Amino acid sequence: QVQLVESGGGLVQAGGSLRLSCAASGRTFIAYRMGWFRQTPGKEREFVASINRLGDSADYVDSVNGRFTISRDNAKNAVYLQLNSLKPEDAAVYYCAASRGWSRLPDTYDYWGQGTQVTVSS
């Protein structure tokens, strides 16, 4: 069992930056690939980024590639998402998730946090 708690969301102007954090409980954090997803009202949850267990390989959706950076600290059981050059279309609830596999599909992730709101003003 893994429990995930996100933090770091907030209101930022377009072009600004935020750093999201996700704290994980449990001793098996390193067994999971970690991902970030986002969702806006009326839309499906969208893959944003994921990182492998060792933290040396990452995957990004094209719309955030070059602006967002995912990282993890296995000693701290934490995963991060640095959001730079934010755009109004990046506004969403951002979720942290853990998966034993490799996929961009939300259904393949086993554990989810409660989400943190990111609001971007234009």
C-alpha positions in Angstrom: 0.0 0.0 0.0 1.2 3.5 -0.9 -0.3 6.7 0.3 0.4 9.8 -1.7 -0.1 13.5 -0.6 0.5 16.3 -3.1 1.4 19.9 -2.2 2.7 23.0 -3.8 -0.2 24.1 -6.0 -1.5 27.6 -6.1 -2.2 30.7 -8.2 0.6 31.9 -10.5 0.7 34.4 -13.4 1.3 33.1 -16.9 5.0 32.7 -17.4 5.6 31.9 -13.8 6.7 28.8 -12.0 5.5 26.3 -9.4 7.0 23.2 -7.8 4.7 20.4 -6.9 5.7 17.9 -4.4 4.3 14.4 -3.6 5.1 12.7 -0.4 4.7 8.9 -0.4 4.3 6.6 2.6 5.5 3.0 2.7 8.8 1.3 2.3 8.2 0.2 -1.3 8.3 3.6 -2.9 11.3 2.6 -5.1 9.3 -0.3 -6.5 7.0 2.2 -8.3 7.2 4.3 -11.4 5.8 7.7 -10.4 3.6 9.9 -12.6 1.9 13.2 -12.6 -1.5 13.7 -14.2 -3.8 16.6 -14.5 -7.5 17.1 -14.9 -9.9 20.0 -15.6 -13.7 19.9 -15.1 -15.5 17.9 -17.8 -12.3 16.4 -19.2 -10.5 13.1 -18.7 -7.4 12.8 -16.6 -4.4 13.6 -18.7 -0.9 12.2 -18.5 1.7 14.9 -17.8 5.0 13.1 -16.9 6.4 10.0 -15.3 9.8 8.9 -14.0 11.2 5.5 -13.6 12.1 3.8 -10.3 15.7 5.0 -10.3 14.9 8.5 -11.4 17.2 8.4 -14.4 14.6 8.3 -17.2 11.5 10.4 -17.7 8.6 10.7 -20.1 6.6 13.8 -20.9 3.5 14.7 -22.8 4.5 16.9 -25.8 2.6 20.0 -24.4 4.9 20.2 -21.4 8.2 18.9 -22.7 10.9 21.5 -22.1 8.8 23.4 -19.6 8.1 20.8 -16.9 10.6 18.6 -15.1 9.8 15.5 -13.0 12.3 14.3 -10.4 12.3 12.0 -7.4 14.2 11.5 -4.2 13.9 7.8 -3.2 15.6 8.6 0.2 12.8 11.0 1.0 10.0 9.0 -0.7 9.1 12.0 -2.7 8.5 13.0 -6.3 8.4 16.5 -7.7 7.2 18.3 -10.7 8.8 21.6 -11.6 6.4 23.7 -13.7 8.1 26.6 -15.6 6.7 29.0 -18.2 3.2 28.2 -17.1 0.4 28.9 -19.5 -3.3 29.3 -18.8 -4.0 26.0 -20.4 -1.8 24.3 -17.7 -4.4 25.2 -15.1 -5.8 22.0 -13.6 -5.9 19.7 -10.6 -2.6 17.9 -10.6 -2.4 14.3 -9.3 0.5 12.2 -8.3 0.3 8.5 -9.0 2.3 5.3 -8.6 2.5 2.4 -11.0 4.3 -1.0 -11.1 4.3 -0.8 -14.8 5.1 1.6 -17.6 2.2 3.4 -19.3 0.6 6.8 -19.8 -2.8 5.4 -19.1 -4.4 6.3 -15.8 -5.9 2.9 -15.4 -2.4 1.4 -15.1 -1.6 3.4 -12.0 -2.3 1.7 -8.7 -2.3 4.6 -6.2 -3.3 8.2 -6.4 -3.1 11.3 -4.3 -5.9 13.7 -3.6 -4.7 16.3 -6.0 -3.4 19.9 -5.8 -4.9 22.8 -7.7 -2.8 24.9 -10.1 -4.4 28.1 -11.3 -2.7 30.2 -14.0 -3.8 33.8 -14.6 -3.3 35.4 -18.0 
